[in-house]
């Protein structure tokens, strides 16, 4: 009887080891933005959709507000496999390749319709760059149009000289250079503190950033210049994606397509919401004067010419395609 019991136990153990296990995979997805940001809310919905579609076989743990990696480190973390996925602001990486900085060129695309056409014209080139670095792009969502937060009266670009200007990308650094502002590098997670301590006294961003960072507690004026609509991209390590079973890969791509569609809509709808709530907090939303608008467009023309020089033939092709979609 003992021999029979041992034999049965051995058979049961062998069967257990040979049964196909319900494989479960966990991804980390760092983001630089607070949980209250619409980008982060959209990311969380994306993660929830993946979890539901895969029956929990793939779970994505979101790490907002630079809690896992600081903003400049997220792309490298995904590329090296320290995180399986991540959210990045594409224009932050223009120094790696000018293609990443295209939607940071001021006044090239100033509306959601134009921004989407620019995305269509440049998406393949962005995907190719990421592929060469072992990554793929899941989806993008734009920020609302960029304006200027400052307590200084701006009637022209000359009035921007000497501003302690927050820099978070090559584009914002170049603007500082062209208008004579003092550039100060400040990541989004440290924005509130930099304002409170006087490290900076101005910056260019959408109303969403001003509201989420409580800029209205320090700065009372926002110039609605609608300079550009930079995109956040959600990227994934190609090896991590390819390691998923086919059904999970399909679920990720479906959820990403929905997140992109939902995110673009959220961004546009939230623009007026943020303006209304900034006003409720005591901030004045001002349209730029004709002189300031003209001056800023000249800055944009200089930056576009420089971008085209750096991007070469492919850059000229992208701009030509974008203009053909107008």
Phi and psi in degrees as a GROMACS rama.xvg file:
@    title "Ramachandran Plot"
@    xaxis  label "Phi"
@    yaxis  label "Psi"
@TYPE xy
-63.756  -41.028  UNK-2
-63.469  -38.7294  UNK-3
-65.0608  -41.7023  UNK-4
-63.6054  -44.032  UNK-5
-63.5416  -38.4714  UNK-6
-65.6918  -43.0234  UNK-7
-63.814  -40.6156  UNK-8
-63.2935  -40.2985  UNK-9
-64.1854  -41.0977  UNK-10
-63.91  -43.7818  UNK-11
-61.5116  -41.2796  UNK-12
-65.1006  -41.0221  UNK-13
-64.3917  -40.8128  UNK-14
-63.9254  -42.6342  UNK-15
-60.7673  -41.4996  UNK-16
-70.8812  -25.2179  UNK-17
-95.0222  -4.75453  UNK-18
-71.4245  138.482  UNK-19
-67.1229  119.444  UNK-20
-79.4298  150.507  UNK-21
-77.7459  93.0223  UNK-22
-63.0299  133.678  UNK-23
-121.154  133.393  UNK-24
-124.128  140.52  UNK-25
-121.879  127.222  UNK-26
-108.15  145.099  UNK-27
-99.9268  137.017  UNK-28
-132.109  95.4378  UNK-29
-78.7521  146.178  UNK-30
-138.463  152.889  UNK-31
-91.0712  -4.91171  UNK-32
-107.991  152.967  UNK-33
-67.1531  162.394  UNK-34
-61.795  -26.4  UNK-35
-78.6498  -12.7802  UNK-36
-69.8153  142.079  UNK-37
-64.1314  -29.9481  UNK-38
-60.8629  -43.9939  UNK-39
-68.6645  -39.3208  UNK-40
-61.3288  -40.1917  UNK-41
-67.1955  -39.317  UNK-42
-60.9442  -42.3877  UNK-43
-64.9966  -38.0697  UNK-44
-65.2301  -38.9132  UNK-45
-58.4073  -47.6085  UNK-46
-62.425  -41.9093  UNK-47
-62.9239  -40.8841  UNK-48
-63.8843  -40.0953  UNK-49
-65.3891  -44.6261  UNK-50
-58.6322  -45.7103  UNK-51
-67.9055  -43.1919  UNK-52
-67.6106  -29.2494  UNK-53
-97.4709  3.25496  UNK-54
62.5507  31.3737  UNK-55
82.753  3.46323  UNK-56
-71.3677  -26.5803  UNK-57
-127.287  118.282  UNK-58
-114.71  141.19  UNK-59
-117.257  116.571  UNK-60
-92.2484  113.976  UNK-61
-83.6364  136.075  UNK-62
-122.756  89.3694  UNK-63
-80.2088  173.236  UNK-64
57.5944  37.0949  UNK-65
56.0879  32.7136  UNK-66
-78.7139  -22.4734  UNK-67
-104.689  -47.3103  UNK-68
-137.271  143.741  UNK-69
-69.8128  157.774  UNK-70
-49.695  -47.5334  UNK-71
-67.0847  -15.38  UNK-72
-98.9308  -7.23816  UNK-73
-67.3747  -44.1059  UNK-74
-62.178  -45.1437  UNK-75
-63.6135  -37.2206  UNK-76
-62.8232  -40.299  UNK-77
-70.1056  -42.6007  UNK-78
-60.7824  -39.7676  UNK-79
-86.1613  -5.50611  UNK-80
83.8573  10.0518  UNK-81
-70.3277  -28.1098  UNK-82
-132.694  142.813  UNK-83
-76.3453  -29.2286  UNK-84
-146.436  167.999  UNK-85
-169.63  163.944  UNK-86
-113.047  128.541  UNK-87
-130.596  155.603  UNK-88
-92.6033  113.988  UNK-89
-57.244  -39.7909  UNK-90
-65.4269  -15.3986  UNK-91
-65.3242  -15.4902  UNK-92
-113.398  22.9787  UNK-93
-61.5529  -29.9897  UNK-94
-68.3792  -22.5949  UNK-95
-75.7725  -42.0558  UNK-96
-160.458  130.19  UNK-97
-59.8262  -24.3489  UNK-98
-58.9692  -36.0149  UNK-99
-64.8266  -24.7746  UNK-100
-95.9296  6.25011  UNK-101
-58.886  -45.4787  UNK-102
-81.4998  11.1977  UNK-103
-101.441  3.14283  UNK-104
-76.2893  116.63  UNK-105
-61.0764  137.317  UNK-106
65.4235  17.5474  UNK-107
-81.0855  -46.5396  UNK-108
-132.53  115.5  UNK-109
-119.431  7.53808  UNK-110
-136.649  167.139  UNK-111
-64.4269  -38.9568  UNK-112
-62.2414  -45.0515  UNK-113
-67.4843  -40.0901  UNK-114
-62.4002  -36.9235  UNK-115
-70.5917  -37.4846  UNK-116
-63.69  -39.9443  UNK-117
-64.6265  -37.9528  UNK-118
-62.3545  -46.0391  UNK-119
-60.3477  -39.4321  UNK-120
-72.52  -26.679  UNK-121
-111.708  -7.31476  UNK-122
-59.2973  -46.1921  UNK-123
-59.2867  -40.6407  UNK-124
-66.2841  -39.6959  UNK-125
-64.1136  -44.329  UNK-126
-62.1499  -38.9303  UNK-127
-63.4824  -41.1958  UNK-128
-63.2273  -45.196  UNK-129
-65.2934  -38.7577  UNK-130
-60.9648  -38.9924  UNK-131
-65.7556  -19.9488  UNK-132
-102.018  13.0607  UNK-133
79.7187  25.7186  UNK-134
-133.857  167.164  UNK-135
-137.658  154.587  UNK-136
-95.1938  128.515  UNK-137
-87.4858  -47.6568  UNK-138
-166.728  167.536  UNK-139
-129.636  155.628  UNK-140
-142.504  130.459  UNK-141
-81.725  155.738  UNK-142
-80.5053  156.644  UNK-143
-61.154  165.983  UNK-144
-54.6814  144.287  UNK-145
-84.5651  138.106  UNK-146
-133.503  -174.258  UNK-147
-115.546  123.16  UNK-148
-94.0372  121.308  UNK-149
-167.013  151.922  UNK-150
-89.1315  -8.21034  UNK-151
-81.3422  142.635  UNK-152
-74.2756  125.186  UNK-153
-114.942  104.381  UNK-154
-98.8933  -19.6088  UNK-155
-157.377  172.643  UNK-156
-62.971  -27.9397  UNK-157
-58.7853  -28.1376  UNK-158
-75.2983  -8.49097  UNK-159
-88.7242  -7.86593  UNK-160
-62.396  130.081  UNK-161
87.3651  -4.71304  UNK-162
-60.2828  141.623  UNK-163
-84.5348  93.1933  UNK-164
-97.4998  122.098  UNK-165
-67.5365  130.14  UNK-166
-114.269  130.293  UNK-167
-135.693  5.01788  UNK-168
-160.086  162.816  UNK-169
-57.0312  -34.9718  UNK-170
-64.8574  -46.1299  UNK-171
-69.4177  -29.3966  UNK-172
-67.8872  -40.0638  UNK-173
-67.0572  -38.0966  UNK-174
-60.4406  -44.5803  UNK-175
-56.6546  -44.2785  UNK-176
-61.719  -44.3129  UNK-177
-73.6955  -28.125  UNK-178
-100.703  -2.95466  UNK-179
81.0955  22.6686  UNK-180
-84.8014  164.262  UNK-181
-94.4524  110.11  UNK-182
-75.3004  135.342  UNK-183
-135.349  118.158  UNK-184
-75.8171  121.377  UNK-185
-141.202  115.28  UNK-186
-69.0458  157.99  UNK-187
-60.9285  -33.5426  UNK-188
-67.4794  -17.9726  UNK-189
-110.161  11.1431  UNK-190
-63.408  -48.1556  UNK-191
-58.6271  -45.4542  UNK-192
-64.9208  -39.5312  UNK-193
-63.6167  -36.2641  UNK-194
-69.8706  -45.9748  UNK-195
-63.35  -35.2633  UNK-196
-91.6794  -1.79662  UNK-197
79.6491  11.8909  UNK-198
-62.2237  -36.9701  UNK-199
-129.182  157.504  UNK-200
-130.926  10.199  UNK-201
-166.36  156.512  UNK-202
-167.905  163.32  UNK-203
-110.663  126.88  UNK-204
-169.972  172.455  UNK-205
-79.2218  166.824  UNK-206
-57.4666  -31.4516  UNK-207
-57.6067  -43.8767  UNK-208
-66.0046  -40.1905  UNK-209
-62.9935  -36.9015  UNK-210
-75.3897  -47.9346  UNK-211
-62.8163  -32.7825  UNK-212
-91.8445  1.21081  UNK-213
58.3624  36.9192  UNK-214
-57.2922  -29.6212  UNK-215
-59.7521  -15.7782  UNK-216
-75.1382  -18.9528  UNK-217
-118.096  -43.9902  UNK-218
-109.361  138.229  UNK-219
-114.412  5.07264  UNK-220
-135.429  136.294  UNK-221
-129.182  119.263  UNK-222
-89.5227  114.838  UNK-223
-82.4223  74.3473  UNK-224
-79.5075  -20.1061  UNK-225
48.097  54.3954  UNK-226
-74.0281  -43.5552  UNK-227
-165.309  167.691  UNK-228
-124.452  83.7465  UNK-229
-69.3336  150.808  UNK-230
-106.955  140.477  UNK-231
-85.7925  140.771  UNK-232
-119.508  135.605  UNK-233
-96.6796  118.135  UNK-234
-116.364  159.693  UNK-235
-138.207  145.089  UNK-236
-65.9152  126.256  UNK-237
-62.8756  -37.47  UNK-238
-63.7055  -40.9374  UNK-239
-65.4742  -40.0559  UNK-240
-66.8491  -45.7538  UNK-241
-66.4748  -23.9367  UNK-242
-74.7123  -14.1648  UNK-243
-73.3867  147.213  UNK-244
-61.0801  155.759  UNK-245
-54.1712  -43.9782  UNK-246
-60.8473  -37.2511  UNK-247
-69.986  -38.1118  UNK-248
-61.2358  -44.4271  UNK-249
-62.5041  -38.5949  UNK-250
-65.062  -39.8243  UNK-251
-62.9788  -45.3773  UNK-252
-66.2485  -38.5266  UNK-253
-64.493  -44.6935  UNK-254
-65.0473  -35.4312  UNK-255
-66.8962  -41.8324  UNK-256
-62.0244  -40.8506  UNK-257
-67.4692  -38.9219  UNK-258
-65.139  -38.039  UNK-259
-65.7383  -47.5696  UNK-260
-60.609  -46.5262  UNK-261
-66.2695  -41.3522  UNK-262
-66.1133  -42.275  UNK-263
-61.3713  -39.95  UNK-264
-67.0505  -42.9148  UNK-265
-60.5889  -43.0474  UNK-266
-59.9792  -48.2448  UNK-267
-66.6714  -42.7781  UNK-268
-67.6949  -32.0071  UNK-269
-77.7731  -16.0904  UNK-270
-56.4102  -53.123  UNK-271
-68.7013  -32.258  UNK-272
-61.4339  -46.5342  UNK-273
-64.8838  -40.4089  UNK-274
-60.9009  -45.8507  UNK-275
-60.6505  -41.4567  UNK-276
-76.213  -29.4574  UNK-277
-65.5388  -40.0879  UNK-278
-62.4064  -40.7802  UNK-279
-63.1  -26.8683  UNK-280
-88.2503  6.02445  UNK-281
95.857  11.9665  UNK-282
-94.4445  136.775  UNK-283
-88.32  129.195  UNK-284
-100.533  113.908  UNK-285
-118.115  134.465  UNK-286
-76.5506  138.118  UNK-287
-66.1688  149.987  UNK-288
-64.5998  162.892  UNK-289
-58.94  -38.1042  UNK-290
-67.7887  -45.4349  UNK-291
-62.8172  -43.1725  UNK-292
-62.3625  -43.3277  UNK-293
-65.1416  -42.2385  UNK-294
-61.8657  -43.7722  UNK-295
-66.8048  -34.1349  UNK-296
-66.4284  -33.9454  UNK-297
-66.1325  -38.494  UNK-298
-59.5971  -43.7126  UNK-299
-62.1709  -39.1341  UNK-300
-64.2123  -40.0186  UNK-301
-62.5225  -43.9586  UNK-302
-69.7682  -34.6793  UNK-303
-65.8415  -42.9404  UNK-304
-60.9568  -41.4278  UNK-305
-67.6485  -39.2352  UNK-306
-63.8399  -43.9235  UNK-307
-61.6119  -37.5569  UNK-308
-63.5433  -41.2785  UNK-309
-73.553  -38.0354  UNK-310
-80.7295  -18.5227  UNK-311
66.9458  -147.874  UNK-312
-60.9784  -43.8218  UNK-313
-64.2034  -37.8881  UNK-314
-61.8591  -42.847  UNK-315
-64.193  -37.2987  UNK-316
-63.9358  -42.1774  UNK-317
-63.3721  -45.46  UNK-318
-64.7866  -40.5193  UNK-319
-62.6718  -41.6532  UNK-320
-65.6224  -42.1325  UNK-321
-59.6745  -46.3593  UNK-322
-67.3012  -27.9682  UNK-323
-71.4711  -18.6031  UNK-324
-87.5795  -5.57289  UNK-325
